[in-house]
Amino acid sequence: QAIQAINGYTNMSAEEFTNMIFQKIDVNNDGELTLEEFINGVEKDEGLMELITQSFDLSNVLKIIQNG
């Protein structure tokens, strides 16, 4: 939920957000992600790569804290 809030996905539930990610990168549709699927999926999806990168970039968190 914190990742969603930082990146502007607050209009989705945590479950909807997780399902969206799985649909993008679970290529064999088995409901599980292997490390290989995760890496390939993130590398192929520019939006997801940006989301993951921003999630690990604490500058947005610092801005939110500084602005109250």
Protein Blocks (a to p, Z undefined) as FASTA:
>chain_A
ZZmmmnopambcfklmmmmmmmmmmmnonopacfklmmmmmmmmmklmmmmmmmmmmklm
mmmmmnZZ
